Amino acid sequence: MGRSFAACLGCIALSTTIVLGLVSGRSAESILTQSLTAMALFVPIGWVLGQVADSVVRQSVEVNYRMGFEKLRQTQNKGS
């Protein structure tokens, strides 16, 4: 998930700064510089957020699996 989030946030930052630069009428060089800087800043942020999201999802799935397994074990023990 980290790479996916990093790519998404990087692309969003890049495209947003390009559009804002074009709307404000700035030169292509300044737009490119600012866009690449924004992308370089947001890619690591996206990677960290993706890693956190991946960890949260994995832990949630594991907890739900263990709880379901424990409920199944308890119902089998009651039936015996």
Secondary structure, DSSP 8 states (H G I E B T S, - for coil): -HHHHHHHHHHHHHHHHHHHHHHHT--HHHHHHHHHHHHHHHHHHHHHHHHHHHHHHHHHHHHHHHHHHHHHHHHHHHH-
